[in-house]
Amino acid sequence: MITHPAYGCDPWCIRETGLDLDVLAQSESVFALSNGHIGWRGNLEEGEPHGLPGCYLNGVHEVHPLPYAEAGYGFPESGQTVINVTDGKLIRLLVDDEQVDLRYGRLLSHERVLDLRAGVLHRVCEWVSPVGKAVRVRSTRLVSFTHRAVAAIAYEVEPLDDEVRVVIQSELVANEPMPQPSDDPRVAAALESPLRPEEHHAEGARLRLIHRTERSGLRVAAAADHIVQGPASTQTAAESAHDVARFTVIADLRPGEKLRLEKLVSYAWSSLRSLPSLRDQAEAALAEARSTGWHGLANEQRAVLDDFWAHADVEVDGDAEIQQAVRFALFHVLQAAARAEQRAIPAKGLTGSGYDGHAFWDTETYVLPVLIFAHPRSVTAALRWRQDTLPAARARARQLGLEGAAFPWRTIDGAECSGYWPAGAAAFHINADIAHAVLRYVSVSGDEDFERDTGVELLVETARLWRSLGHHDSQGRFHIDGVTGPDEYSAVADDNTYTNLMAQENLRAAADAAERHPEQAAALGVTEDETAAWRTAAKAMTVPYNSALGIHEQSADFTRHQVWDFSRTRPEDYPLLLHYPYLQIYRKQVVKQADLVLAMYLRGDAFDEGEKARNFAYYEPLTVRDSSLSASVQAVIAAEVGHLRLAYDYLGEAALMDLDDLENNTRDGLHIASLAGSWIALVAGFGGMRYHSGTLYFAPRLPEGLSRLAFSVHVRGQCLRVEITDSRATYTLVKGESVRIRHYGEPLTVAGDAAQTRPVKPSPPLPQPSQPPGRHPERPH
């Protein structure tokens, strides 16, 4: 486990002041750089030692057979796994013929700094070779936000004492040896050396490799150019073969002299374009990067982040760890999405190969709600990717005997990749999650063009699925049976409350959008009878409620099930799915992650205050948080109903999920949704912010430990700054003429000429809810 203090607690950077080989893989995820299109893990430039080599292009994957003990109709036949593409990070270094490997010789010092404002990773290393030659290595790398296809490294070597001969080998390497990707030999075989060589080239300071995946048929081009600064006697050479292209620099350095290499790397990939076309694309990106130059790339990177932080920053006083963590979170959320541009936003971003590089419902439910306010351009790109995959979603619906579109539970290119149907095919709520993201974006942005061109089609096709999946009973009530909600420990249930409420919103929104955009609706074949059927189903939607307990059922008859025996569950038995059969879990009252509680956040309009408090008190002792998605949502509702200390603890869990490696799997990549959840816990939890029907609502309260919280909200071209202390909330309009909000229900108009300040109300006295034994959220230090 990474211990957070090893990084220090700087408000604008993550600083590592040593090199711990036992947690090298986790640090590689933390120090990963990406722009949503290219992802470079934080591997050392010299290549070794490493935990998990990683260079990713969003969407580049290989397919492999999905293992089934018994086949069944509708089971996906192929899986998809992100692959490590041509690695452009490698810069091997030899000092007097001794290869620099920090496991040998003496490491005098090693520091890495992820600069959250500059968007670069700095590294300084002082090393003494086994024969006593000492050098200092400095490097800075970036993955460009302004040049989508470009990444770059500035690498500098200088002797500390004696004259040394230095050899730098800057490489492009394909098919790097990787750790075993899967216990399934069929998957391992498919992913072993997945890139087949098509072209290699080396001339002057330029390198190029072009490969093609065997099964998915994707062509990948990587190119590199170099600028060398060193003594006049410096020599260079270039060579290439099928899987490696190498640029070599040789120099004799005296104390006080330096050898500097600036490496520019470009990537291109396509499933359709020819080899010459892809070659030209990579070379053009490289030429543009060279014209901009290293310093130009770095200056542009800083300018992008200056603009981002100006409107996305969240200021937290009183807890330095949380302040650092939320900025780290926002930086990585931006990296995951900024230049994805109609590709998926994977659950791990491009920081590792965890979850096989798949995208889930996490994107629409956790990541896009943050980006709507922090980087709205990436939201439209993500939702247009869903629109691009509609042909596959429609085909999947037909295969399942349904109308409309059935979006995949997990995917890279839009095809369903889940081999376990109770948690995959039955989790239809992904449709409503996408629809909710559409609604929220359009409402916040006022982007009518997007609604017309993209939103209507997504809303219509998702609504069609609900109408065909559900049915009216003899009393006219509408039911959606046999589905899996967010809680994957309660699979194939009837009338899951979260699913039903989200589907209800989806049906109403589709009918409204069809009426606002009749031409687009007509092109999709929408009729008045169809929209009337959607409205009827929404009005008659079943929402299970147990009047004896005074709470909502997570799904029909959920509270009738036997409660899980938590007293006999050892701490090492979590997560339950790894230690108990699903059939035992499914028939008990035990919750993997917030389900009904998530419904109370996203569809808070469907619950009154008393219901929220009673529901939270009932489900809190059943929720084991075997998913990183849970803590942030529990923080939001805990804060809303008045459990501020508990909400604070859940915020810590969400925000420090990766910096503290709380689930012991950060080595596989960061938990992007949990990182986004730290913003949600602060802004929606302690800021009490909700957005319903075009109106911003605030009900702020801070826990002990936080003395001030400040953030900005952008709605329809206007910018509202919110600043909260333990006694008052101040609303200031930074941009725009005026905005109407509600503060604890009180209507306020905030204009540019005067801020509005109101008192913060105390929390209502409530009995503290309990958690399953051993599952109370606790920060490790």
Secondary structure in CASP SS format (residue, H / E / C, confidence):
PFRMAT SS
TARGET T0000
AUTHOR 0000-0000-0000
METHOD secondary structure of the structure
MODEL  1
M C 1.00
I C 1.00
T C 1.00
H H 1.00
P H 1.00
A H 1.00
Y H 1.00
G C 1.00
C C 1.00
D C 1.00
P C 1.00
W C 1.00
C E 1.00
I E 1.00
R E 1.00
E E 1.00
T C 1.00
G C 1.00
L C 1.00
D C 1.00
L H 1.00
D H 1.00
V H 1.00
L H 1.00
A H 1.00
Q H 1.00
S H 1.00
E H 1.00
S H 1.00
V H 1.00
F C 1.00
A C 1.00
L E 1.00
S E 1.00
N C 1.00
G C 1.00
H C 1.00
I E 1.00
G E 1.00
W E 1.00
R C 1.00
G C 1.00
N C 1.00
L C 1.00
E C 1.00
E C 1.00
G C 1.00
E C 1.00
P C 1.00
H C 1.00
G C 1.00
L C 1.00
P C 1.00
G C 1.00
C E 1.00
Y E 1.00
L E 1.00
N C 1.00
G C 1.00
V C 1.00
H E 1.00
E E 1.00
V E 1.00
H E 1.00
P E 1.00
L C 1.00
P C 1.00
Y C 1.00
A C 1.00
E C 1.00
A C 1.00
G C 1.00
Y C 1.00
G C 1.00
F C 1.00
P C 1.00
E C 1.00
S E 1.00
G E 1.00
Q E 1.00
T E 1.00
V E 1.00
I C 1.00
N C 1.00
V C 1.00
T C 1.00
D E 1.00
G C 1.00
K C 1.00
L C 1.00
I E 1.00
R E 1.00
L E 1.00
L E 1.00
V E 1.00
D C 1.00
D C 1.00
E E 1.00
Q E 1.00
V C 1.00
D C 1.00
L C 1.00
R C 1.00
Y C 1.00
G C 1.00
R E 1.00
L E 1.00
L E 1.00
S E 1.00
H E 1.00
E E 1.00
R E 1.00
V E 1.00
L E 1.00
D E 1.00
L C 1.00
R C 1.00
A C 1.00
G C 1.00
V E 1.00
L E 1.00
H E 1.00
R E 1.00
V E 1.00
C E 1.00
E E 1.00
W E 1.00
V E 1.00
S C 1.00
P C 1.00
V C 1.00
G C 1.00
K C 1.00
A E 1.00
V E 1.00
R E 1.00
V E 1.00
R E 1.00
S E 1.00
T E 1.00
R E 1.00
L E 1.00
V E 1.00
S C 1.00
F C 1.00
T C 1.00
H C 1.00
R C 1.00
A C 1.00
V E 1.00
A E 1.00
A E 1.00
I E 1.00
A E 1.00
Y E 1.00
E E 1.00
V E 1.00
E E 1.00
P E 1.00
L C 1.00
D C 1.00
D C 1.00
E C 1.00
V E 1.00
R E 1.00
V E 1.00
V E 1.00
I E 1.00
Q E 1.00
S E 1.00
E E 1.00
L E 1.00
V E 1.00
A C 1.00
N C 1.00
E C 1.00
P C 1.00
M C 1.00
P C 1.00
Q C 1.00
P C 1.00
S C 1.00
D C 1.00
D C 1.00
P H 1.00
R H 1.00
V H 1.00
A H 1.00
A H 1.00
A H 1.00
L H 1.00
E C 1.00
S C 1.00
P C 1.00
L E 1.00
R E 1.00
P E 1.00
E E 1.00
E E 1.00
H E 1.00
H E 1.00
A E 1.00
E E 1.00
G C 1.00
A C 1.00
R E 1.00
L E 1.00
R E 1.00
L E 1.00
I E 1.00
H E 1.00
R E 1.00
T E 1.00
E C 1.00
R C 1.00
S C 1.00
G C 1.00
L C 1.00
R E 1.00
V E 1.00
A E 1.00
A E 1.00
A E 1.00
A E 1.00
D E 1.00
H E 1.00
I E 1.00
V E 1.00
Q E 1.00
G C 1.00
P C 1.00
A C 1.00
S C 1.00
T C 1.00
Q E 1.00
T E 1.00
A E 1.00
A E 1.00
E E 1.00
S E 1.00
A C 1.00
H C 1.00
D C 1.00
V E 1.00
A E 1.00
R E 1.00
F E 1.00
T E 1.00
V E 1.00
I E 1.00
A E 1.00
D E 1.00
L E 1.00
R C 1.00
P C 1.00
G C 1.00
E C 1.00
K C 1.00
L E 1.00
R E 1.00
L E 1.00
E E 1.00
K E 1.00
L E 1.00
V E 1.00
S E 1.00
Y E 1.00
A E 1.00
W E 1.00
S E 1.00
S C 1.00
L C 1.00
R C 1.00
S C 1.00
L H 1.00
P H 1.00
S H 1.00
L H 1.00
R H 1.00
D H 1.00
Q H 1.00
A H 1.00
E H 1.00
A H 1.00
A H 1.00
L H 1.00
A H 1.00
E H 1.00
A H 1.00
R H 1.00
S H 1.00
T H 1.00
G H 1.00
W H 1.00
H H 1.00
G H 1.00
L H 1.00
A H 1.00
N H 1.00
E H 1.00
Q H 1.00
R H 1.00
A H 1.00
V H 1.00
L H 1.00
D H 1.00
D H 1.00
F H 1.00
W H 1.00
A H 1.00
H H 1.00
A H 1.00
D C 1.00
V C 1.00
E E 1.00
V E 1.00
D E 1.00
G C 1.00
D C 1.00
A H 1.00
E H 1.00
I H 1.00
Q H 1.00
Q H 1.00
A H 1.00
V H 1.00
R H 1.00
F H 1.00
A H 1.00
L H 1.00
F H 1.00
H H 1.00
V H 1.00
L H 1.00
Q H 1.00
A H 1.00
A H 1.00
A C 1.00
R C 1.00
A C 1.00
E C 1.00
Q C 1.00
R C 1.00
A C 1.00
I C 1.00
P C 1.00
A C 1.00
K C 1.00
G C 1.00
L C 1.00
T C 1.00
G C 1.00
S C 1.00
G H 1.00
Y H 1.00
D H 1.00
G H 1.00
H C 1.00
A E 1.00
F C 1.00
W C 1.00
D H 1.00
T H 1.00
E H 1.00
T H 1.00
Y H 1.00
V H 1.00
L H 1.00
P H 1.00
V H 1.00
L H 1.00
I H 1.00
F H 1.00
A H 1.00
H C 1.00
P H 1.00
R H 1.00
S H 1.00
V H 1.00
T H 1.00
A H 1.00
A H 1.00
L H 1.00
R H 1.00
W H 1.00
R H 1.00
Q H 1.00
D H 1.00
T C 1.00
L H 1.00
P H 1.00
A H 1.00
A H 1.00
R H 1.00
A H 1.00
R H 1.00
A H 1.00
R H 1.00
Q H 1.00
L C 1.00
G C 1.00
L C 1.00
E C 1.00
G C 1.00
A C 1.00
A C 1.00
F C 1.00
P C 1.00
W C 1.00
R C 1.00
T E 1.00
I C 1.00
D C 1.00
G C 1.00
A C 1.00
E C 1.00
C C 1.00
S C 1.00
G C 1.00
Y C 1.00
W C 1.00
P C 1.00
A C 1.00
G C 1.00
A C 1.00
A C 1.00
A C 1.00
F C 1.00
H H 1.00
I H 1.00
N H 1.00
A H 1.00
D H 1.00
I H 1.00
A H 1.00
H H 1.00
A H 1.00
V H 1.00
L H 1.00
R H 1.00
Y H 1.00
V H 1.00
S H 1.00
V H 1.00
S H 1.00
G C 1.00
D C 1.00
E H 1.00
D H 1.00
F H 1.00
E H 1.00
R H 1.00
D H 1.00
T H 1.00
G H 1.00
V H 1.00
E H 1.00
L H 1.00
L H 1.00
V H 1.00
E H 1.00
T H 1.00
A H 1.00
R H 1.00
L H 1.00
W H 1.00
R H 1.00
S H 1.00
L H 1.00
G C 1.00
H E 1.00
H E 1.00
D C 1.00
S C 1.00
Q C 1.00
G C 1.00
R C 1.00
F E 1.00
H E 1.00
I C 1.00
D C 1.00
G C 1.00
V E 1.00
T C 1.00
G C 1.00
P C 1.00
D C 1.00
E C 1.00
Y C 1.00
S C 1.00
A C 1.00
V C 1.00
A E 1.00
D C 1.00
D C 1.00
N C 1.00
T H 1.00
Y H 1.00
T H 1.00
N H 1.00
L H 1.00
M H 1.00
A H 1.00
Q H 1.00
E H 1.00
N H 1.00
L H 1.00
R H 1.00
A H 1.00
A H 1.00
A H 1.00
D H 1.00
A H 1.00
A H 1.00
E H 1.00
R H 1.00
H C 1.00
P H 1.00
E H 1.00
Q H 1.00
A H 1.00
A H 1.00
A H 1.00
L C 1.00
G C 1.00
V C 1.00
T C 1.00
E H 1.00
D H 1.00
E H 1.00
T H 1.00
A H 1.00
A H 1.00
W H 1.00
R H 1.00
T H 1.00
A H 1.00
A H 1.00
K H 1.00
A C 1.00
M E 1.00
T C 1.00
V C 1.00
P C 1.00
Y E 1.00
N E 1.00
S C 1.00
A C 1.00
L C 1.00
G C 1.00
I E 1.00
H E 1.00
E C 1.00
Q C 1.00
S C 1.00
A C 1.00
D C 1.00
F H 1.00
T H 1.00
R H 1.00
H C 1.00
Q E 1.00
V E 1.00
W C 1.00
D C 1.00
F H 1.00
S H 1.00
R H 1.00
T C 1.00
R C 1.00
P H 1.00
E H 1.00
D H 1.00
Y C 1.00
P C 1.00
L H 1.00
L H 1.00
L H 1.00
H C 1.00
Y C 1.00
P C 1.00
Y H 1.00
L H 1.00
Q H 1.00
I H 1.00
Y H 1.00
R C 1.00
K E 1.00
Q E 1.00
V C 1.00
V E 1.00
K C 1.00
Q C 1.00
A C 1.00
D C 1.00
L H 1.00
V H 1.00
L H 1.00
A H 1.00
M H 1.00
Y H 1.00
L H 1.00
R C 1.00
G H 1.00
D H 1.00
A H 1.00
F C 1.00
D C 1.00
E H 1.00
G H 1.00
E H 1.00
K H 1.00
A H 1.00
R H 1.00
N H 1.00
F H 1.00
A H 1.00
Y H 1.00
Y H 1.00
E H 1.00
P H 1.00
L H 1.00
T E 1.00
V C 1.00
R C 1.00
D C 1.00
S C 1.00
S C 1.00
L C 1.00
S H 1.00
A H 1.00
S H 1.00
V H 1.00
Q H 1.00
A H 1.00
V H 1.00
I H 1.00
A H 1.00
A H 1.00
E H 1.00
V H 1.00
G C 1.00
H C 1.00
L H 1.00
R H 1.00
L H 1.00
A H 1.00
Y H 1.00
D H 1.00
Y H 1.00
L H 1.00
G H 1.00
E H 1.00
A H 1.00
A H 1.00
L C 1.00
M C 1.00
D C 1.00
L C 1.00
D C 1.00
D C 1.00
L C 1.00
E C 1.00
N C 1.00
N C 1.00
T H 1.00
R H 1.00
D H 1.00
G C 1.00
L C 1.00
H C 1.00
I H 1.00
A H 1.00
S H 1.00
L H 1.00
A H 1.00
G H 1.00
S H 1.00
W H 1.00
I H 1.00
A H 1.00
L H 1.00
V H 1.00
A H 1.00
G H 1.00
F H 1.00
G C 1.00
G C 1.00
M C 1.00
R E 1.00
Y E 1.00
H E 1.00
S C 1.00
G C 1.00
T E 1.00
L E 1.00
Y E 1.00
F E 1.00
A C 1.00
P C 1.00
R C 1.00
L C 1.00
P C 1.00
E C 1.00
G C 1.00
L C 1.00
S C 1.00
R E 1.00
L E 1.00
A E 1.00
F E 1.00
S E 1.00
V E 1.00
H E 1.00
V E 1.00
R C 1.00
G C 1.00
Q E 1.00
C E 1.00
L E 1.00
R E 1.00
V E 1.00
E E 1.00
I E 1.00
T E 1.00
D C 1.00
S C 1.00
R E 1.00
A E 1.00
T E 1.00
Y E 1.00
T E 1.00
L E 1.00
V E 1.00
K E 1.00
G C 1.00
E C 1.00
S E 1.00
V E 1.00
R E 1.00
I E 1.00
R E 1.00
H E 1.00
Y C 1.00
G C 1.00
E E 1.00
P E 1.00
L E 1.00
T E 1.00
V E 1.00
A E 1.00
G C 1.00
D C 1.00
A E 1.00
A C 1.00
Q E 1.00
T E 1.00
R E 1.00
P E 1.00
V C 1.00
K C 1.00
P C 1.00
S C 1.00
P C 1.00
P C 1.00
L C 1.00
P C 1.00
Q C 1.00
P C 1.00
S C 1.00
Q C 1.00
P C 1.00
P C 1.00
G C 1.00
R C 1.00
H C 1.00
P C 1.00
E C 1.00
R C 1.00
P C 1.00
H C 1.00
END
